[in-house]
Amino acid sequence: MAGWYELDKSSDGQYYFVLKAGNAEVILTSERYTTRAAAEGGIASAQKNSPDEARYERKTASDGRHHFNLKAANHQVIGSSQMYASQAGREAGITSVKGNGPSTTVKDKTA
């Protein structure tokens, strides 16, 4: 099964999205947006930029865990990954976002 986006609203009224893999695991989480339209724009940016290797910023936290950010052409962060115990785990996460990111399925959880 292909991945999908879920558009949701946080307890403080801001919008955000997550990208889920076919197994329903969250593989990318967006920042918070003040408007629904801005969050939908973030999804469009993720759909466009996720297949591009150059859009991934690989990072290592101070505790040694690995993570990544998906960035737009203007270098703004579109979404961030979870923390991974290994570099190989992080690379598998990037591969999953590349494969699932172009999905056009958006599930609206804001209602």
Accessible surface in RSA format (square Angstrom, percent):
REM  Atomic radii and reference values for relative SASA: ProtOr
REM  Chains: A
REM  Algorithm: Lee & Richards
REM  Probe-radius: 1.40
REM  Slices: 20
REM RES _ NUM      All-atoms   Total-Side   Main-Chain    Non-polar    All polar
REM                ABS   REL    ABS   REL    ABS   REL    ABS   REL    ABS   REL
RES MET A   1   181.43  94.0 103.08  68.2  78.35 186.6  95.37  81.1  86.07 114.0
RES ALA A   2    76.29  70.1  59.22  91.4  17.08  38.8  66.41  93.5   9.88  26.2
RES GLY A   3     2.51   3.1   0.00   N/A   2.51   3.1   0.00   0.0   2.51   5.6
RES TRP A   4    18.21   7.3  18.21   8.8   0.00   0.0  18.21   9.7   0.00   0.0
RES TYR A   5     0.03   0.0   0.03   0.0   0.00   0.0   0.00   0.0   0.03   0.0
RES GLU A   6    22.32  12.8  22.32  16.9   0.00   0.0   2.08   4.0  20.24  16.5
RES LEU A   7     1.60   0.9   1.60   1.1   0.00   0.0   1.60   1.1   0.00   0.0
RES ASP A   8    40.02  28.0  40.02  39.8   0.00   0.0   2.70   6.4  37.32  37.2
RES LYS A   9    94.14  45.9  75.74  46.5  18.41  43.8  28.70  25.8  65.44  69.7
RES SER A  10    22.57  19.1  10.26  13.7  12.31  28.4  16.57  35.3   6.00   8.4
RES SER A  11   131.28 110.9  81.03 108.1  50.24 115.7  60.91 129.7  70.37  98.6
RES ASP A  12   101.75  71.3  66.36  66.1  35.39  83.7  47.87 112.7  53.88  53.7
RES GLY A  13    33.18  40.9   0.00   N/A  33.18  40.9  22.61  62.1  10.57  23.7
RES GLN A  14    56.18  31.4  56.14  41.0   0.04   0.1   7.57  16.1  48.61  36.9
RES TYR A  15    33.52  15.6  33.52  19.1   0.00   0.0   7.79   5.9  25.73  31.7
RES TYR A  16    41.53  19.4  41.53  23.6   0.00   0.0  10.62   8.0  30.91  38.1
RES PHE A  17     0.00   0.0   0.00   0.0   0.00   0.0   0.00   0.0   0.00   0.0
RES VAL A  18    18.23  12.0  18.23  16.5   0.00   0.0  18.23  15.8   0.00   0.0
RES LEU A  19     0.32   0.2   0.32   0.2   0.00   0.0   0.32   0.2   0.00   0.0
RES LYS A  20    39.82  19.4  39.82  24.4   0.00   0.0   3.67   3.3  36.15  38.5
RES ALA A  21    11.72  10.8  11.72  18.1   0.00   0.0  11.72  16.5   0.00   0.0
RES GLY A  22    23.05  28.4   0.00   N/A  23.05  28.4   7.59  20.8  15.47  34.6
RES ASN A  23   113.02  77.9  76.22  73.7  36.80  88.6  46.61 112.2  66.42  64.2
RES ALA A  24    51.40  47.3  40.26  62.1  11.14  25.3  41.06  57.8  10.34  27.4
RES GLU A  25    84.50  48.5  76.76  58.1   7.74  18.4  34.63  67.0  49.87  40.7
RES VAL A  26    55.92  36.8  49.74  45.0   6.18  14.9  49.74  43.2   6.18  16.8
RES ILE A  27     9.42   5.4   8.50   6.3   0.92   2.2   9.42   6.8   0.00   0.0
RES LEU A  28     1.77   1.0   0.36   0.3   1.41   3.6   1.17   0.8   0.61   1.6
RES THR A  29    52.49  37.3  49.56  50.2   2.93   7.0  35.49  47.7  17.00  25.7
RES SER A  30     7.84   6.6   0.00   0.0   7.84  18.1   0.84   1.8   7.00   9.8
RES GLU A  31    94.65  54.3  79.73  60.3  14.93  35.5  35.60  68.9  59.05  48.2
RES ARG A  32   117.13  49.2  96.63  49.3  20.51  48.8  34.59  47.3  82.54  50.0
RES TYR A  33    27.66  12.9  23.94  13.6   3.72   9.7  23.31  17.5   4.35   5.4
RES THR A  34   110.58  78.6  89.16  90.4  21.42  51.0  67.19  90.2  43.39  65.6
RES THR A  35    69.80  49.6  67.27  68.2   2.54   6.0  63.62  85.5   6.18   9.3
RES ARG A  36    83.95  35.2  81.13  41.4   2.82   6.7  41.48  56.7  42.47  25.7
RES ALA A  37    74.02  68.1  61.48  94.9  12.54  28.5  63.51  89.4  10.51  27.8
RES ALA A  38    43.00  39.5  28.09  43.3  14.91  33.9  39.60  55.8   3.40   9.0
RES ALA A  39     0.00   0.0   0.00   0.0   0.00   0.0   0.00   0.0   0.00   0.0
RES GLU A  40    77.61  44.6  71.51  54.1   6.10  14.5  28.86  55.8  48.75  39.8
RES GLY A  41    39.75  49.0   0.00   N/A  39.75  49.0  33.17  91.0   6.58  14.7
RES GLY A  42     7.74   9.5   0.00   N/A   7.74   9.5   6.30  17.3   1.44   3.2
RES ILE A  43     6.54   3.7   6.54   4.9   0.00   0.0   6.54   4.7   0.00   0.0
RES ALA A  44    54.61  50.2  48.35  74.6   6.26  14.2  49.64  69.9   4.97  13.2
RES SER A  45    29.37  24.8  24.21  32.3   5.15  11.9  23.80  50.7   5.57   7.8
RES ALA A  46     0.28   0.3   0.28   0.4   0.00   0.0   0.28   0.4   0.00   0.0
RES GLN A  47    43.35  24.2  37.45  27.4   5.90  14.0  12.32  26.2  31.03  23.5
RES LYS A  48   165.44  80.7 140.01  85.9  25.43  60.5  95.38  85.8  70.06  74.6
RES ASN A  49     9.31   6.4   8.09   7.8   1.22   2.9   1.22   2.9   8.09   7.8
RES SER A  50     0.29   0.2   0.29   0.4   0.00   0.0   0.29   0.6   0.00   0.0
RES PRO A  51    71.29  52.0  50.89  46.4  20.40  74.2  52.21  43.1  19.08 118.6
RES ASP A  52    57.12  40.0  50.41  50.2   6.71  15.9  21.92  51.6  35.20  35.1
RES GLU A  53    81.14  46.6  76.10  57.6   5.04  12.0  60.03 116.1  21.11  17.2
RES ALA A  54    82.66  76.0  46.25  71.4  36.41  82.8  57.69  81.2  24.97  66.1
RES ARG A  55    62.21  26.1  59.64  30.4   2.57   6.1   3.56   4.9  58.66  35.5
RES TYR A  56    16.58   7.7   0.00   0.0  16.58  43.1   0.79   0.6  15.79  19.5
RES GLU A  57    56.17  32.2  50.40  38.1   5.77  13.7  26.06  50.4  30.11  24.6
RES ARG A  58    88.57  37.2  60.56  30.9  28.01  66.7  36.20  49.5  52.37  31.7
RES LYS A  59    80.34  39.2  74.19  45.5   6.15  14.6  36.22  32.6  44.12  47.0
RES THR A  60    83.28  59.2  51.94  52.7  31.34  74.7  35.77  48.0  47.51  71.8
RES ALA A  61    23.59  21.7  12.01  18.5  11.58  26.3  19.33  27.2   4.26  11.3
RES SER A  62   131.51 111.1  81.50 108.8  50.01 115.2  60.69 129.2  70.82  99.2
RES ASP A  63    92.75  65.0  54.50  54.2  38.25  90.4  48.41 113.9  44.34  44.2
RES GLY A  64    39.02  48.1   0.00   N/A  39.02  48.1  29.70  81.5   9.32  20.9
RES ARG A  65   109.52  46.0 109.19  55.7   0.33   0.8  37.99  51.9  71.52  43.3
RES HIS A  66    21.51  11.8  21.51  15.0   0.00   0.0   7.65   7.9  13.87  16.1
RES HIS A  67    29.47  16.1  29.47  20.5   0.00   0.0  18.29  18.9  11.18  13.0
RES PHE A  68     0.00   0.0   0.00   0.0   0.00   0.0   0.00   0.0   0.00   0.0
RES ASN A  69    15.94  11.0  15.94  15.4   0.00   0.0   0.00   0.0  15.94  15.4
RES LEU A  70     0.11   0.1   0.11   0.1   0.00   0.0   0.11   0.1   0.00   0.0
RES LYS A  71    46.79  22.8  46.79  28.7   0.00   0.0  14.55  13.1  32.24  34.3
RES ALA A  72    17.45  16.0  15.60  24.1   1.86   4.2  15.60  22.0   1.86   4.9
RES ALA A  73    64.16  59.0  46.96  72.5  17.20  39.1  47.43  66.8  16.73  44.3
RES ASN A  74    99.03  68.3  71.23  68.8  27.80  66.9  43.76 105.3  55.27  53.4
RES HIS A  75   139.26  76.1 129.12  89.7  10.14  25.9  87.90  90.6  51.36  59.8
RES GLN A  76   120.87  67.6 115.13  84.1   5.73  13.6  37.23  79.2  83.64  63.4
RES VAL A  77    60.46  39.8  48.29  43.7  12.17  29.3  48.29  42.0  12.17  33.0
RES ILE A  78     7.47   4.3   5.28   3.9   2.19   5.3   7.41   5.3   0.06   0.2
RES GLY A  79     0.86   1.1   0.00   N/A   0.86   1.1   0.86   2.4   0.00   0.0
RES SER A  80    42.12  35.6  40.81  54.5   1.31   3.0  24.59  52.4  17.53  24.6
RES SER A  81    17.57  14.8   0.00   0.0  17.57  40.5   1.35   2.9  16.22  22.7
RES GLN A  82    81.99  45.8  65.44  47.8  16.55  39.4  38.27  81.5  43.72  33.2
RES MET A  83    76.52  39.6  55.53  36.7  20.99  50.0  55.53  47.2  20.99  27.8
RES TYR A  84    26.44  12.3  22.98  13.1   3.46   9.0  23.09  17.4   3.34   4.1
RES ALA A  85    99.40  91.4  66.83 103.1  32.57  74.1  68.81  96.9  30.59  81.0
RES SER A  86    51.61  43.6  48.19  64.3   3.42   7.9  38.83  82.7  12.78  17.9
RES GLN A  87   108.32  60.6 105.19  76.9   3.13   7.5  21.52  45.8  86.79  65.8
RES ALA A  88    76.26  70.1  61.28  94.6  14.98  34.1  68.77  96.8   7.49  19.8
RES GLY A  89    22.69  28.0   0.00   N/A  22.69  28.0  21.37  58.6   1.32   3.0
RES ARG A  90    18.02   7.6  18.02   9.2   0.00   0.0   0.00   0.0  18.02  10.9
RES GLU A  91    64.83  37.2  63.88  48.3   0.96   2.3  45.55  88.1  19.28  15.7
RES ALA A  92    63.97  58.8  51.16  78.9  12.82  29.2  58.35  82.2   5.62  14.9
RES GLY A  93     5.84   7.2   0.00   N/A   5.84   7.2   5.17  14.2   0.66   1.5
RES ILE A  94     2.23   1.3   2.23   1.7   0.00   0.0   2.23   1.6   0.00   0.0
RES THR A  95    93.37  66.4  89.93  91.2   3.44   8.2  63.89  85.8  29.48  44.6
RES SER A  96    29.93  25.3  21.86  29.2   8.06  18.6  24.38  51.9   5.54   7.8
RES VAL A  97     0.00   0.0   0.00   0.0   0.00   0.0   0.00   0.0   0.00   0.0
RES LYS A  98    59.01  28.8  53.19  32.6   5.82  13.9  25.03  22.5  33.98  36.2
RES GLY A  99    63.09  77.8   0.00   N/A  63.09  77.8  37.15 102.0  25.94  58.1
RES ASN A 100    24.38  16.8  22.14  21.4   2.24   5.4   2.37   5.7  22.01  21.3
RES GLY A 101     0.00   0.0   0.00   N/A   0.00   0.0   0.00   0.0   0.00   0.0
RES PRO A 102    57.70  42.1  46.69  42.6  11.00  40.0  47.55  39.3  10.15  63.1
RES SER A 103    20.52  17.3   5.92   7.9  14.61  33.6  16.12  34.3   4.40   6.2
RES THR A 104   120.77  85.9  98.17  99.5  22.60  53.9  66.16  88.9  54.60  82.5
RES THR A 105    68.20  48.5  62.08  62.9   6.12  14.6  36.04  48.4  32.16  48.6
RES VAL A 106    65.34  43.0  36.39  32.9  28.95  69.8  36.39  31.6  28.95  78.5
RES LYS A 107    74.76  36.5  70.00  42.9   4.76  11.3  48.32  43.5  26.44  28.2
RES ASP A 108    73.22  51.3  46.12  45.9  27.11  64.1  27.06  63.7  46.16  46.0
RES LYS A 109   101.58  49.6  82.64  50.7  18.93  45.1  38.40  34.6  63.17  67.3
RES THR A 110    34.69  24.7  11.59  11.7  23.10  55.1   4.57   6.1  30.12  45.5
RES ALA A 111   138.20 127.1  65.90 101.7  72.30 164.5 103.76 146.1  34.44  91.2
END  Absolute sums over single chains surface
CHAIN  1 A     5862.9       4481.9       1381.0       3182.5       2680.3
END  Absolute sums over all chains
TOTAL          5862.9       4481.9       1381.0       3182.5       2680.3
